[in-house]
Amino acid sequence: MEASGAGTSDGKSVSDAGTGGGGSGPRVCVIGAGSCGITAMRSLQDKGIDFVCFEKGSWIGGNWKYDNDNGQSAAYKSLHINTSRQMMEYKAYPMPEDLPDYPDHFQIAKYFEDYVDHFGLRDSIRFQTEIESVVPAEGGGWDVAWNNREGESGTDHFSDVIVCSGHHWDKRWPEPAFPGSDTFEGEQMHAHDYRTPDIFEGKRVLVLGIGNSAVDIAVESSRHADATFLSMRRGAWIVPKYLGGTPTDRAISGPVTRLPMKLQSLGMWLSLKLAVGNPTDYGLPKPDHMPLHAHPTVSQEILGRLGGGDIKVRPNIERLEGDSVVFTDGTREKIDLIVYCTGYKITFPFLAPEVFSAENNKVDLYQRVVPPNSPGLYFIGLIQPLGAIMPLAEIQCDWVADLIDGEAALPGRLEMNREIAANHAKMGRRFINSKRHTVEVDFEPYVRTMTKERKLSRERASGSQVKVG
């Protein structure tokens, strides 16, 4: 693929904050210095490509930086990763072996800081700088408008833009809102804003959801609140962090991922049956799907708290009425605080809908990275793997760096759109239908897909290069 072309910059010069590549080669804008942005910078630096990273906050780490002043972190104080460090680490910079299997977010944030310093990336980041708009420029490339906390603003021109701003920050509330939510006498909050369990003291708490944040928050509430209720629309398989003494994600990785999904799912069902029994044994509703057909809910504690009666299960909310919540089975509970663990919208406020849209969390990206109709624009980490995003983002970034450098080429738009449609259909059959699963991927199959794509892209470039502009 030919670079979109870089021109002059308005406002602050790109070269003032870039890597100093200079010349007429590509200049790349990286949006966000979280887990995806830092590996994007490393990939570009390895190729000698000039870049600058814009970070809204004051810190490295994005969602993993506790109380990040960019307003986008959902990390609560007790948060630990729910994929093992061996499955989360970057290949280019493994985690220290003295870290536990499941580090906390403070350790993960330090790992990201160490990564940036190890590769010498910090001086290429403009902190406290927000992107206002990314607009296709006449003649190719992108005009990127920004402003910072010092009152400065400007527009820089780039050949390419790599979006690494994440998709766990724009809160999704119940749609439509539950009847009575506007007159409910108790408190209502989104899980994104939860930090410490002192807010539960002396209260009757309802947690809505059955994902990872929901079970973590319910467990914490059960140790502090007067009463804790866990409400959900559908059942889920609760996956312990260990199977047979091995972190679960490692236990189910490797050659087994090449088996037909029916066999993988059956094997997981049997493993869970032997390890913890059925969800219904703990009062949870029966899942309407087999294991591995939805994003896993990983917890080592929730089943024990359910079994001990510390958390009481309720079905979905029907309505809110005064100081009470009425559930779909007709039961009613007086509730002081509702925590909505209802996920996130995929949002890019700096992009016009005609440039890229994620309506209903549906994204049309070739190999989950490239929008066919916007040459020079790339999205990193816009996936939800059965595993960790970081090593997959690393693979995506190495491929994108190949494309920007001209060492690799994309297929034509028609072929890219065919792949996108086929992938949507495949994932629609693979996972249950929900907005949470629109960007779901299987970890190791995606690694294999991207490894193959990187090879094919290089072959395209060495043969007849295909332009997408």
C-alpha positions as CSV (number, residue, x, y, z in Angstrom):
1,M,0.0,0.0,0.0
2,E,1.3,3.4,-0.8
3,A,1.4,5.9,2.0
4,S,-1.4,8.5,1.8
5,G,1.2,11.2,1.7
6,A,2.3,13.8,4.3
7,G,2.3,17.5,3.9
8,T,2.9,20.6,5.9
9,S,1.5,21.0,9.4
10,D,-0.4,23.9,10.9
11,G,0.0,24.9,14.5
12,K,2.7,22.9,16.4
13,S,5.1,21.2,14.0
14,V,4.8,17.4,13.9
15,S,8.6,17.1,13.9
16,D,8.7,18.9,17.3
17,A,7.2,15.9,18.9
18,G,7.8,13.1,16.4
19,T,10.6,10.6,16.1
20,G,12.5,12.8,13.8
21,G,12.3,10.7,10.7
22,G,11.8,13.7,8.5
23,G,12.0,13.7,4.8
24,S,9.1,12.8,2.5
25,G,8.3,9.5,4.1
26,P,5.1,8.8,6.0
27,R,4.2,10.6,9.2
28,V,1.8,8.9,11.5
29,C,-0.5,10.1,14.2
30,V,-1.1,7.6,17.0
31,I,-4.2,8.4,19.1
32,G,-3.9,7.2,22.7
33,A,-1.0,6.0,24.9
34,G,-2.7,3.0,26.4
35,S,-1.9,-0.6,25.9
36,C,-2.5,-0.4,22.1
37,G,-0.9,3.0,21.5
38,I,2.4,2.1,23.1
39,T,2.8,-1.1,20.9
40,A,1.8,1.0,17.9
41,M,4.7,3.4,18.6
42,R,7.1,0.5,19.1
43,S,6.1,-1.1,15.7
44,L,6.5,2.3,13.9
45,Q,9.8,3.0,15.6
46,D,11.2,-0.4,14.6
47,K,10.5,0.6,10.9
48,G,12.0,4.0,11.3
49,I,8.7,5.6,10.6
50,D,8.1,9.2,11.9
51,F,5.2,9.4,14.4
52,V,3.7,11.4,17.2
53,C,1.3,10.1,19.8
54,F,-1.5,12.2,21.3
55,E,-2.6,11.3,24.8
56,K,-5.6,13.1,26.4
57,G,-4.4,12.3,29.9
58,S,-1.1,12.7,31.9
59,W,-0.1,9.1,32.0
60,I,0.7,5.9,30.1
61,G,-1.7,3.0,30.4
62,G,-5.1,4.2,29.4
63,N,-7.8,2.0,31.0
64,W,-5.2,0.4,33.2
65,K,-4.1,3.6,34.9
66,Y,-6.1,4.0,38.1
67,D,-8.0,7.3,38.3
68,N,-6.5,8.3,34.9
69,D,-7.2,12.0,34.4
70,N,-8.2,11.3,30.8
71,G,-11.6,10.2,32.3
72,Q,-11.5,6.9,30.4
73,S,-10.2,4.4,33.0
74,A,-12.7,2.0,34.5
75,A,-10.1,0.4,36.9
76,Y,-11.3,-0.1,40.4
77,K,-8.9,-0.3,43.3
78,S,-9.0,-4.1,43.8
79,L,-8.9,-4.9,40.1
80,H,-6.7,-7.8,38.9
81,I,-6.4,-9.0,35.3
82,N,-8.5,-12.0,34.5
83,T,-6.2,-13.4,31.8
84,S,-2.9,-14.7,33.0
85,R,0.3,-12.6,32.6
86,Q,1.8,-15.1,30.2
87,M,-1.2,-14.7,27.9
88,M,-1.3,-10.9,28.3
89,E,2.3,-9.9,27.8
90,Y,3.8,-8.4,24.7
91,K,6.1,-10.7,22.8
92,A,8.6,-7.8,22.3
93,Y,8.7,-7.2,26.1
94,P,7.6,-10.0,28.3
95,M,6.4,-9.4,31.8
96,P,8.8,-9.9,34.7
97,E,8.7,-13.5,35.9
98,D,8.4,-12.5,39.5
99,L,4.9,-11.1,38.9
100,P,2.0,-13.3,40.0
101,D,-0.2,-15.2,37.5
102,Y,-2.8,-12.5,37.8
103,P,-1.2,-9.1,38.6
104,D,-3.2,-6.1,39.8
105,H,-3.8,-3.0,37.8
106,F,-1.0,-1.1,39.6
107,Q,1.5,-3.8,38.4
108,I,0.1,-3.7,34.9
109,A,0.4,0.1,34.7
110,K,4.0,-0.1,35.8
111,Y,4.6,-2.7,33.2
112,F,3.3,-0.3,30.5
113,E,5.5,2.5,31.9
114,D,8.5,0.2,31.8
115,Y,7.7,-0.8,28.2
116,V,7.6,2.9,27.1
117,D,11.0,3.6,28.8
118,H,12.6,0.4,27.6
119,F,11.8,1.4,23.9
120,G,12.5,5.1,24.5
121,L,9.0,6.2,23.4
122,R,8.1,8.8,26.1
123,D,9.5,11.9,24.2
124,S,7.2,11.1,21.3
125,I,4.0,11.5,23.3
126,R,2.1,14.7,23.6
127,F,0.4,14.3,27.0
128,Q,-2.7,16.3,28.1
129,T,-3.6,16.8,24.4
130,E,-7.0,15.9,23.1
131,I,-7.9,15.1,19.5
132,E,-10.8,17.2,18.3
133,S,-11.2,15.9,14.7
134,V,-9.5,13.6,12.2
135,V,-10.5,14.7,8.7
136,P,-9.5,13.4,5.2
137,A,-7.3,16.0,3.6
138,E,-7.4,17.2,0.1
139,G,-4.7,15.4,-1.9
140,G,-4.5,12.5,0.6
141,G,-3.6,12.0,4.2
142,W,-5.4,13.3,7.3
143,D,-5.7,16.7,9.0
144,V,-5.7,16.2,12.8
145,A,-7.0,19.0,15.0
146,W,-6.0,19.0,18.6
147,N,-6.0,21.1,21.8
148,N,-4.2,20.9,25.1
149,R,-4.6,22.0,28.7
150,E,-2.3,24.9,28.2
151,G,-4.8,26.5,25.8
152,E,-2.9,25.7,22.7
153,S,-4.5,24.2,19.6
154,G,-3.5,23.4,16.1
155,T,-4.0,21.1,13.1
156,D,-1.3,18.8,11.9
157,H,-1.2,16.9,8.7
158,F,-0.3,13.2,8.7
159,S,-0.1,10.5,6.0
160,D,-1.7,7.9,8.3
161,V,-3.7,7.7,11.5
162,I,-3.7,4.8,14.0
163,V,-6.6,4.9,16.4
164,C,-5.8,3.4,19.8
165,S,-8.3,5.2,21.9
166,G,-10.0,2.0,23.3
167,H,-13.6,0.9,23.5
168,H,-14.2,0.7,27.3
169,W,-15.0,4.2,28.2
170,D,-18.4,5.4,26.7
171,K,-20.9,4.0,29.2
172,R,-23.8,2.1,27.8
173,W,-26.9,2.3,30.1
174,P,-29.9,0.0,29.8
175,E,-31.7,0.6,26.5
176,P,-34.5,1.6,26.9
177,A,-34.2,2.8,30.5
178,F,-36.2,0.8,33.0
179,P,-39.6,2.4,33.8
180,G,-39.3,4.5,36.9
181,S,-35.6,5.1,36.6
182,D,-36.0,8.8,36.5
183,T,-38.0,8.9,39.8
184,F,-36.1,6.1,41.6
185,E,-35.3,7.3,45.2
186,G,-32.0,5.4,45.5
187,E,-28.7,6.0,43.8
188,Q,-27.8,4.8,40.3
189,M,-24.3,4.5,38.9
190,H,-22.4,2.8,36.1
191,A,-19.6,0.3,36.8
192,H,-17.2,2.6,34.9
193,D,-17.3,5.0,37.9
194,Y,-16.8,2.4,40.6
195,R,-13.5,2.6,42.5
196,T,-13.7,1.5,46.2
197,P,-16.2,-0.5,48.3
198,D,-16.8,2.1,51.0
199,I,-19.7,3.3,49.0
200,F,-21.6,0.1,49.8
201,E,-21.4,0.4,53.6
202,G,-24.8,0.2,55.3
203,K,-26.7,-0.1,51.9
204,R,-28.8,-2.6,50.1
205,V,-27.0,-3.0,46.7
206,L,-28.2,-4.3,43.4
207,V,-25.6,-5.1,40.7
208,L,-27.0,-5.6,37.2
209,G,-25.1,-7.8,34.9
210,I,-23.1,-11.1,34.8
211,G,-19.9,-10.0,33.2
212,N,-16.5,-9.7,34.8
213,S,-17.0,-6.3,36.3
214,A,-20.4,-7.3,37.6
215,V,-19.2,-10.3,39.5
216,D,-16.1,-8.5,40.9
217,I,-18.3,-5.6,42.2
218,A,-20.9,-7.9,43.6
219,V,-18.2,-9.8,45.5
220,E,-16.8,-6.6,46.9
221,S,-20.3,-5.3,47.8
222,S,-21.1,-8.6,49.6
223,R,-18.3,-7.9,52.1
224,H,-19.5,-4.3,52.9
225,A,-23.2,-3.9,52.1
226,D,-26.1,-4.8,54.3
227,A,-27.4,-6.9,51.4
228,T,-26.2,-7.6,47.9
229,F,-28.3,-8.7,44.9
230,L,-27.1,-9.8,41.5
231,S,-29.6,-9.3,38.7
232,M,-29.2,-10.5,35.1
233,R,-31.1,-11.1,31.8
234,R,-29.5,-14.4,31.0
235,G,-27.3,-17.0,32.5
236,A,-23.5,-17.3,32.1
237,W,-20.8,-19.9,32.6
238,I,-18.5,-18.9,35.5
239,V,-15.0,-19.8,34.7
240,P,-12.5,-20.1,37.6
241,K,-9.0,-18.6,37.1
242,Y,-7.4,-22.0,37.5
243,L,-8.1,-25.4,36.2
244,G,-6.0,-28.2,37.7
245,G,-3.6,-25.6,39.2
246,T,-2.9,-24.0,35.8
247,P,-4.3,-20.6,34.8
248,T,-7.4,-21.4,32.8
249,D,-6.5,-19.5,29.7
250,R,-3.3,-21.4,29.4
251,A,-5.0,-24.7,30.1
252,I,-7.3,-24.3,27.1
253,S,-4.7,-22.8,24.7
254,G,-2.3,-24.5,22.3
255,P,-3.2,-27.4,20.0
256,V,-6.7,-27.8,21.5
257,T,-7.7,-24.5,19.7
258,R,-7.4,-26.3,16.4
259,L,-10.2,-28.7,17.3
260,P,-13.7,-28.1,16.0
261,M,-15.5,-25.5,18.2
262,K,-18.1,-28.1,19.2
263,L,-15.4,-30.3,20.7
264,Q,-13.7,-27.3,22.4
265,S,-17.0,-26.2,23.8
266,L,-17.8,-29.7,25.0
267,G,-14.4,-30.1,26.6
268,M,-14.8,-26.8,28.4
269,W,-18.3,-27.8,29.6
270,L,-16.8,-31.0,31.0
271,S,-13.9,-29.2,32.7
272,L,-16.3,-26.7,34.3
273,K,-18.6,-29.5,35.4
274,L,-15.8,-31.3,37.1
275,A,-14.2,-28.2,38.6
276,V,-17.2,-26.2,39.8
277,G,-20.4,-27.9,38.8
278,N,-23.3,-26.1,37.0
279,P,-24.3,-22.5,37.4
280,T,-27.7,-23.6,38.6
281,D,-26.0,-25.3,41.6
282,Y,-25.4,-21.8,42.9
283,G,-28.8,-20.3,42.1
284,L,-27.7,-18.8,38.8
285,P,-30.0,-19.2,35.8
286,K,-29.2,-21.9,33.3
287,P,-27.1,-20.5,30.4
288,D,-28.9,-20.6,27.0
289,H,-25.6,-21.4,25.3
290,M,-22.6,-23.7,25.7
291,P,-19.3,-22.6,27.1
292,L,-17.1,-20.5,24.7
293,H,-20.1,-19.2,22.8
294,A,-20.0,-16.0,24.9
295,H,-17.3,-13.9,26.4
296,P,-16.3,-15.8,29.6
297,T,-17.1,-14.5,33.1
298,V,-13.9,-15.2,35.0
299,S,-14.0,-15.3,38.8
300,Q,-12.4,-17.3,41.6
301,E,-14.7,-15.9,44.3
302,I,-18.3,-15.4,43.0
303,L,-19.5,-19.0,43.4
304,G,-18.3,-19.1,47.0
305,R,-20.2,-15.9,47.8
306,L,-23.3,-17.2,46.1
307,G,-23.0,-20.6,47.9
308,G,-22.7,-18.8,51.2
309,G,-25.7,-16.7,50.7
310,D,-23.7,-13.5,50.7
311,I,-25.1,-12.6,47.2
312,K,-28.7,-13.3,46.3
313,V,-29.6,-13.9,42.6
314,R,-32.5,-12.1,41.0
315,P,-33.8,-12.0,37.4
316,N,-33.8,-8.9,35.2
317,I,-35.3,-5.7,36.4
318,E,-38.9,-5.0,35.3
319,R,-39.2,-1.5,36.8
320,L,-38.1,0.8,39.5
321,E,-40.7,2.0,41.9
322,G,-40.0,4.5,44.6
323,D,-37.2,3.1,46.8
324,S,-37.7,-0.5,45.4
325,V,-36.8,-2.6,42.4
326,V,-39.4,-4.9,40.9
327,F,-38.0,-7.9,39.0
328,T,-39.5,-9.8,36.1
329,D,-40.6,-12.7,38.4
330,G,-42.7,-10.2,40.4
331,T,-40.4,-10.1,43.5
332,R,-39.5,-6.8,45.0
333,E,-36.5,-5.5,47.0
334,K,-35.8,-2.2,48.7
335,I,-32.6,-1.0,47.1
336,D,-30.4,1.9,48.0
337,L,-27.9,1.7,45.2
338,I,-28.0,0.1,41.7
339,V,-24.7,-0.5,39.8
340,Y,-25.2,-0.9,36.1
341,C,-22.6,-3.3,34.6
342,T,-24.1,-2.9,31.2
343,G,-21.0,-2.4,29.0
344,Y,-19.9,0.3,26.6
345,K,-20.6,1.9,23.3
346,I,-17.9,1.9,20.7
347,T,-17.5,5.6,20.0
348,F,-15.0,7.8,18.1
349,P,-16.1,11.4,18.7
350,F,-13.3,12.8,16.6
351,L,-14.4,10.9,13.4
352,A,-17.4,12.0,11.3
353,P,-19.9,9.1,10.6
354,E,-19.1,9.2,6.9
355,V,-15.4,8.5,7.8
356,F,-16.1,5.7,10.2
357,S,-19.2,4.6,12.2
358,A,-19.7,1.9,14.9
359,E,-23.5,2.2,15.1
360,N,-24.9,-0.5,17.4
361,N,-21.3,-1.5,18.1
362,K,-21.0,-3.0,14.6
363,V,-17.6,-2.2,13.0
364,D,-16.7,-2.9,9.3
365,L,-13.0,-3.4,9.4
366,Y,-10.8,-5.7,7.2
367,Q,-9.0,-8.1,9.6
368,R,-10.5,-6.0,12.4
369,V,-8.1,-3.2,11.6
370,V,-8.7,-1.5,8.2
371,P,-11.8,0.5,7.0
372,P,-11.8,-0.2,3.3
373,N,-13.1,3.3,2.4
374,S,-10.7,5.3,4.4
375,P,-7.1,4.7,3.2
376,G,-4.5,5.5,5.8
377,L,-6.8,5.0,8.8
378,Y,-6.3,2.0,11.1
379,F,-7.9,0.8,14.3
380,I,-5.9,-1.1,16.9
381,G,-7.4,-3.2,19.7
382,L,-11.0,-2.8,18.5
383,I,-11.5,-6.4,19.4
384,Q,-12.7,-8.4,22.4
385,P,-10.8,-11.7,22.5
386,L,-11.3,-14.8,24.5
387,G,-7.9,-13.8,26.1
388,A,-6.0,-10.5,26.3
389,I,-6.0,-7.7,23.7
390,M,-2.4,-6.7,24.2
391,P,-0.6,-9.5,22.2
392,L,-3.2,-9.3,19.5
393,A,-2.7,-5.5,19.3
394,E,1.0,-6.1,18.9
395,I,0.4,-8.3,15.9
396,Q,-2.0,-5.8,14.4
397,C,0.6,-3.0,14.8
398,D,3.4,-4.9,13.2
399,W,1.2,-5.5,10.2
400,V,0.1,-1.9,10.0
401,A,3.7,-0.8,10.2
402,D,4.4,-3.0,7.2
403,L,1.5,-1.4,5.3
404,I,2.6,2.1,6.1
405,D,6.2,1.4,5.2
406,G,5.2,0.0,1.8
407,E,6.5,-3.4,2.7
408,A,3.0,-4.9,2.5
409,A,-0.1,-4.1,0.5
410,L,-3.9,-4.6,1.1
411,P,-6.2,-6.4,-1.3
412,G,-8.7,-4.4,-3.3
413,R,-11.8,-2.9,-1.6
414,L,-14.1,-5.6,-3.0
415,E,-12.1,-8.4,-1.5
416,M,-11.8,-6.5,1.8
417,N,-15.6,-6.0,1.9
418,R,-16.1,-9.7,1.2
419,E,-13.9,-10.6,4.1
420,I,-15.7,-8.3,6.4
421,A,-19.1,-9.7,5.4
422,A,-17.9,-13.3,5.8
423,N,-16.4,-12.5,9.2
424,H,-19.6,-10.9,10.5
425,A,-21.6,-14.0,9.4
426,K,-19.1,-16.3,11.0
427,M,-19.0,-14.5,14.3
428,G,-22.8,-14.2,14.2
429,R,-22.9,-18.0,14.2
430,R,-20.0,-18.4,16.6
431,F,-21.3,-16.2,19.5
432,I,-24.6,-15.3,21.1
433,N,-26.3,-12.2,19.6
434,S,-25.5,-9.2,21.7
435,K,-23.8,-5.8,21.4
436,R,-21.1,-7.1,23.6
437,H,-20.0,-9.7,21.0
438,T,-19.8,-7.6,17.9
439,V,-16.0,-7.3,18.2
440,E,-15.4,-10.7,19.7
441,V,-12.5,-12.9,18.4
442,D,-11.0,-16.2,19.2
443,F,-7.5,-15.6,20.5
444,E,-5.3,-18.2,18.8
445,P,-7.3,-18.5,15.5
446,Y,-7.0,-14.7,15.2
447,V,-3.2,-14.9,15.8
448,R,-3.0,-17.5,13.0
449,T,-5.2,-15.3,10.7
450,M,-3.0,-12.3,11.2
451,T,0.2,-14.2,10.8
452,K,-1.1,-15.5,7.4
453,E,-2.4,-12.0,6.4
454,R,1.0,-10.4,7.1
455,K,2.7,-12.9,4.8
456,L,0.1,-12.4,2.1
457,S,0.3,-8.7,2.4
458,R,4.1,-8.8,1.8
459,E,3.6,-11.1,-1.2
460,R,1.1,-8.6,-2.6
461,A,3.6,-5.8,-2.2
462,S,6.4,-7.7,-3.8
463,G,4.2,-8.6,-6.7
464,S,1.5,-6.3,-8.1
465,Q,0.8,-3.7,-5.4
466,V,-2.8,-2.9,-4.9
467,K,-3.7,0.6,-4.1
468,V,-6.8,1.4,-2.0
469,G,-6.9,5.1,-2.4
